[in-house]
Amino acid sequence: MAASKIPSFEHTSMDKIAPTCATVRQTFLSHKTRPLEFRIQQLRKLYWAFKDNADLIQEACKHDLGKSQFETYLTEISWVMNDCVWMANNIERFAKDEKPADIAFTNKFMGPRIRKDPLGTALIIGAYNFPIQLTIGPLIGAIAAGCTAVIKPSESAPYAASVMQKIMAESLDPDCYTCIQGAIPETTALLEEKWDKIFYTGSEGVARIIAKKAAETLTPLALELGGRNPAIITKHADPKLAAKRLLWAKTLNAGQVCVSQNCTFIDRELVPAFIQEIKNALKEFYPNGARNSPDYGRIVNQKQFQRLKKMLDSSNGKVVVGGTMDEDDLFIEPTVVQVDSVDDALLRDESFGPFLPILPVTDLDEAIKIANEVHDTPLGTYAFGTKAEMHKILDQTRSGGASLNDGFFHASIPTLAFGGVGSSGQGAYRGKASFDVFTHRRSVTTTPAWIESLMDVRYPPYTSAKLKKFSGMNEIKPNFDRQGRTIGWGGWFLGLIGLKGLAVLVASSRHWCQGVPAASCEVVGTS
């Protein structure tokens, strides 16, 4: 399909932004999006719009990022189409009232339940690396939850942004869901409007600006960011398996993946074998070289190309694989660099490109220590080694998600909640989490009239009799003594019926008998 059939990218007129947002907000307040039937219908129409425009999406992603047809189908088209069908099939289940857990028997007469209410009007700001998935994915959640929404696609992927605007205009109710195009000025204008939820995918720096603005109106946020994600390879790992899987994670979308590893901390003994296996895997992936392969993408624009080039030029590491670049073609070859310091330019910031720096370490403890120093809350962590070693890595690191024995497989499951922690983001989406992130869980009770005679304890005048009655109904009896020692069911029961001294004796004798011969304990007696 010719690129001329893709609508041209045009910035939304600044004077149209406020009225457009007002319309979407007013529509929500009219309750139009509340009925489940309406939400399901919108998702079904969105599905067919993507189905009908699949060729156009493939052409757009080819122009924006050099994505292959296979990769666009895998990470963009099929992803959102399946989301539409899956969410439409599950909305009724997600939207049902829930019975809350841990409700006391007496409170059950009030029918406590958790109602699922839409948060309101959402602003969704997308990213350029997976322009369709990372923008429409959250929109699907907003539609399912009963919200209205405005999307602001990334201007760095203009062809995809234009196609999304076309698809929304053709398939969705324009008073409920619309698209604003633009860059910093338009985004700034959008942030001046009142929102009930802001969902942003992108860099930590921009997220700070958005969070600061949202704080002015106490607007809740979901932030899907990135991080200096560590991969850790122990001396017991399979170098061939680790090399192949981590290379895939860094060549998908030419490394422009927020969840791919930013550096690999590898046991020194395994470095030569790992580098050789990277070379072998590259030949397998791209027999004629990455540059000549239709399966290898390009850097999104010259600005990002120059940023990556500067990062590599500033590195003190040794390029052991790759290194070829062509700015005219926005091509950067998959490049392995052996570095010797956490202060190297390739580790100081997230590369968001096809660089695979490796830092040799003495042992697993050193790898974990360095990983935590480089970024204590990355978006992902990737561990290769024995089962015990991988679980040690999980126990002693933090991250939004983790994949053991693989590169970000957890992020490729569309129904598994995905999100960051700390500086790599907040909130999660995908699957049911996409519904939840745009939903308010509203606790509701209904007090029947007939129970009024039993509720006199709460009304003034407050008397000692009422206090005694209330404390008898309200207090939970402890199963531990003043030193925090468990007194067991026997001691708890004695305390319950008022024989507190005997209960303490039970606990004390049990504590005293620890480590004492059984014959000696028999003299004390604990019954």
N, C-alpha and C positions, 0 to 999 in steps of 0.2 A: 504493500500500500504506500502510495506516495506521501511524502511529508506534507505536501501542500493541502492534503485533506485534514490535517490536524489543525484545529482552530489556532489562530495566532494568540500569543500570550500578550495580554494587555492589563496594565495596572488598573485596579478599580478606582474610579474617581473618588477623591477624598471626601467630597460633599455627599457621596452616596453611602458612606460607611455607617454613619450614625443612624440614618433612617432605616437602612437594611437591618441593623442590629435591633432597632426598636420594633420592627415588624416581627422578627423572629421571637423576641421576648413576649410581645403581645399575644402571639399565637400560642405560646406555652400557657399563658395565663387564661386563655380561652378554653383550655383543657382538650384541645383537639388531638393531642398526641397521647392522651391517657388510655383510650381503649386498646386492648391487646390486638384486636382485629386490624386496627389502623397500623400499628407497628409491624405486624406480620406482613401486611400488604406492601408497605414501603420496602421492607427487606427483600421481598420476592421481586419487586420491580427493579430494585438495585441489582439483584442477581442477573436478571435478563439483560440489563443495560451493559453489564460487564461482559456477558456472553456475546452480545451483539457487537461490542467494540473491542474485542480481544486483539484483532489485528492492529487496530489503531494504538492500543496500549503497547504492543510489542514494538511498533515503529517508534513510539515516543521514548521508550526506555533505551532503544538502540541509539537514538539521537542524543539523549541526555547523558548516558553512562556507558555506551558501547555494550550494553547487555545483550547476551545471546538470546535467541528465541526460547531455548530450554530454560535458561536461568530466569527469564522474565515470567514464563509460565509457572515455574516452581515457586518463586518467591513473591510474585505479585498477583497474577491473574487467578490461578487456582486457589491461592491462599484466601483472597477476599471472597471469591465465589463460594467456596466451601463454608466460610464464616457466615455468609448470608443465609445459606440453607440450614446450617447447624443451629444458628441462633434463632431463626424463625421456628424451627422445630422444637426449641426448648424454652421459649419465652414463657409459656403458660406455667411450666414447672418452676422457673426461676421467680416468677412474679407472685406465686402463692404466698399467703401468710405463713409464717413459721411459728411453731410452738417452741418457746424458749426453754432452755434446760435449767435445772437447779431451782425450780420454783417450789416454795414451801406449800404444803397441802392446803393450808388455809387461804393462801393467795390464789390458788387455782380457781376458786369460786368467781374471781373477777375476770376470768378468761384472758390472761395475758398472752399477747401475741406480738409478732414482729411483722409489720406491714412494709411493703417495698414501694417507696415513693420515688418518682423521678426527682433528681436534684433541681432541675430547671433548664436554663439555657446555657449551653456549653460552647466554649471556644476551643477549637482543636487546631494546633499549630504543628504542621508536619515537617518531615525532614527530607533531604534530597537523595539519600543513599538507597532507600527502598521507598520511593516517593508514593507509590500507590498503597502498599501494605501499611506503612506507618502513618498514613493519613486516613485512609478509609477504614482500617481496622478499628481505631477508636470511635469513628463515626458509627459503625455498626453497633458498638456497645451503647452509644448514646441513643440511637434509634430504639434499640431493644428495651432500654430502661424507661423510655417514654419522654426523653428530653427533646428539646429542639436544639439545633446546633449550627454554628458557622465554622467552616474550615478555612484555614489559611495555608495553602500548600507552599512548599519551598520554591522560591523564585530561582534557585540554582538548578532546578529540574523543570524548566519552563514548558517543555513539550508535555510531560506527564501532568503538570498543573493544568494546562489547557484541556487535556482530555478528561481529567476529573471534573472540571467545571462543566463540560459538555454532558458528561454522564449524569451528573446530579440534576442539571436543568431538564434533561429528557426523562428522568425516571422518578424523581422525588418531588414532594410537595414544596414549591418554592417559598411558601410562607413559613415553613418549618425548618428547612435545611437549605443552606446556600453557601456560596463560595466567594471569598474575597481574595483577590490577587494583589500581589505587591511585594515590597521589601520592607526595610526598616520604617519608613514613614507610615505605611499602611498598618504595619504591625503595632506601631506606637499608638496610632489612632484607635485600633481595636482594643488595646489595653486600657484605654480611657473609658470604655463602655463598662456597664455593669454585667457581670457574669456570675453564674451559680457554680461553675466548674471551669477551670482552665486545664487543658491537657496539652503538654508540650513535649516534643521529642527533639533533642538536639544537644547542644554543647552546654557544659557547666557554666560558662561565662554568661551566655544569654539567659540561662535558667535563673541566675542570680538577679538579673534585671527584671525578669517576669515575676519572680517570687517577691521582690521588693514592691513591685507595683500591686500585686495581688494582696499583699499584707495591708495596704491602705484601706481596702474594703473587706478584709477578712475572707477573701475568696479562696475556697479550697483548691488545691493543686494536685495534679498527677504529673510528675517529672520523670521522663525516660531519658537518661543521659548516657554517659559512657564511662570510661575508666582505663587506667593502666593495668589491664587484666593480666594476671600472671598464669603462665603454664609452668608446671613443675615436673621435671622428669628425674626420677631416682635411678640409681645404678642397676636396680632390678627390673626396670622397664624394658619393653621390647622396642628398640630404636626404630625398627622398620615401621611398626604400627604407629608409634608416636609421630614420626616424620610425615607419614602419609596423611594422617588425620589433621595434624596441625597445618600442614601445607594447604590442604583443602580449605581450612578455616581462614587462611590468609590470601587465598586466590579467588574465593567467591567474591563477586562484585569488586574485583581488584583490591581487596583488603579494606574496602570502605564499609566496614561492619563494626558497629559500636561494641559488639560483644566478643569480637575476636581477640586473641591473645596479643598483648603489647610487647611482652618479652618472655623468653623461655629461660628459666633457671634450671640448669642441667648439671648432673654429676659429671665431674671432669673425666672420669673413666669412659663415659659414653659419648663425649663430644665428637671424636673422629667418626665413629659409626653413624651417629645421627646426621652429620653433615653429608656423608656419603649417601645415606638413605634419602635425604632431601633431594640430592641430585638425581637419584634413581626415580623418585616419584615425579619429579619435574619432567623427565623424559617420557614417563608413562602418561602423564596428564596432557602434555603438549609435545608430541613427537617431532613437530616441525618448529618448535619454539613457541613461547607464549605470544610473541608479537604477531606471528602468522596464524595463530589459532582463532577460529571464530567463537571459541568458548571463553576467551579471556577479555574482560572489560577494560575500560579506560577511566582515568581520573576525571572527575566531573567537570572541572574547568581549569583555566590557567592559574587562578589564584591558589587553588588547592595544590596544583602541580608545583608551583614555586615554593609553597610552604613545605611540601615533602622533600623537594630537592635541597632546600636550605637545611632541613633536618639531617639529611644524609651527609651533606657536605660538612656539617659542623661536628659530625661524629668522629670520635677518636678510634672507633673500632675498625676491624679488618673485614672488608667485604670478601666472603668466602664462596658465595654463590650469587650470580646475577649482577645487578648494578646498572644495567643499560637503561637509558631514558631517552625519550624523544618528545620535546615539548609541543611540536607541531601536531603530533598525533595523540598528545596527552597520554603517552604510554610510559609506564614504569614497570620494569621487569620484576618478578618476585625476587627479592633480595635478602640474603642471609648475611648478617653482620655479627661477627664475634666481638663483643665488647668486654671491657675489663673493669667497669665502674658503674654504679647506680647513678652517677652524675652525668653519664653520657647523654648527648642530645637526643638519642633515640629512646631514652627511658624517662627523661624529664617530663615529656608530654605524651599524650596519646597520639600515635602516628596516624591512625585512620587511613592506612594505605598498605601496600603489599610488602612491608618490611618485616623481617623476622629476626630481630636481634636475639642473640643467645648470650647468657652470662654464665660461665662455668662456676660451680660451687663445690665445696669440699664434701658436704653431706646434706641430708634432708633438713636438719635443724637450721643450717645456714640459709638454705633456700627459703624456708618459711619466714625466718627473721627478715631477710631482705625483701621478700614479697610484701610483708606487712609495713615495712618502712617506705617502700615505693608508693603504695596506695593501700591504706588500711580498709577501705570499703569500695573495692572495684565492682564492676557490673558482673563479672564472671571470673571463676577460678577453674583451672583445668589441670587435673592430676593424673600422672602416669606412674605406675609402680605396683607393688603388691597391694592386696586388699587392706592390710594393716596400715601401710604407708599412706594410701589414699584417704583412709578415714582419719589418720593423724592430721593430714592437711586440712580436711574439713573441720576437725575439732579446733585447730589452732589458727584458722584464718576466718575472715568474714567476706561475704560477697553477695550480690543480688541473687545469683544462681551459681550452679556449678555442674560441670560434666566430668565424670570420672572416666578415664581411659578414652577421652574424645575431646574434640574441639567444639564447644557450644552446642552440643546436641539438644540440651535442655531447652534452648531458645528456638529450636526448629519444630517443637510440638505445639500446634496451634491452639490446643485446648488446655495447655499447662500454663498456670499463672506466671507472668513474666514481669519483672521489675527490678529496680535497683535498691540500694540501701545507702544511707549516708549521702556522701557527695556523688554517688552514681545514680541517685534518683529517689523517688518516693512514690508509693502507690504501685499497683500492679494491674495488668489487664491480660486479655486473651482468654478464650473460653468463657466460663461463667464469671471470671474476674472482670471481663469487659462489661458485663451487665452490672456487677457490683460497684465498679468504680464510678458509675454515673447514678448510683442509687443511694437514697437515704433509708437506712433501716430504722423505721419509726416504731418505737415501742408503744403499744396501745393496751388499755384495759377497759373493761365495762363492769361497773359495780351495780349489781342488781338491787332493786328496791327492798326485796325481802330480807336482805342481810343487815338492814339498818339496826335492828335490835342487838346485833352482835358487835356493833362497832362503837358502842357508847364509850369504850375505853379511850378513844382518841379525842373526845370532846371535853372542853372545860365545863365545870371546874375540875382541875386535876387534884386527885386525892391520893392518899397513901394506899388505899385499897386498889385504886386503878393502876397505880405504879406497880404494885405487887402482882396484879393480874397480868399486866403487860409484860413485865420481866419474866414471869413464868412461861408465857407463850413465846417470848422473843429470844431469850438467851440460849446460845449453843454451849453445852457443857464440854469443857476441854478434856481430852484424853492424855494429858501430860501434866507433870507437876511443875513446881516453881523453878526448877533447874532445867526445864525443857525435856525431861526424860519421859518417854512414853510409859504410861501406867497400864496399858492393855485394857481389854474389855472387863476383866474382873475388877480392877481398880477403878475404872471409869464408872462401873455400875455402883460400886460402893460409894463413890463420890456423888453419884446421882441421887442415891437415897439418903445421903446425909452423913455417912460414916467416913468423913474426910480423913480423920487421923489414921484409921486402918488402911485407907487407900494409899496414904503417904508411906506407911510401913511396908505395904506390898511393893511399891516402887523402889523404896530404899533397899529392901532385902534383895530384890532381884538385881539391883545395881551392885550391891556388896558381894553377891555370889559370883559375879563375873570373874573368872580366873581362879576361883576357890574350889577345892575338891568337892565333889558332890556329897560326900559323907558329912562334911562340915556344914553344908547348906541345909541338910536334913534337920539339923538341930534347931535352926531358926524357924523354918516352916513359913510358907507363903500363902496359906489358904485361910 
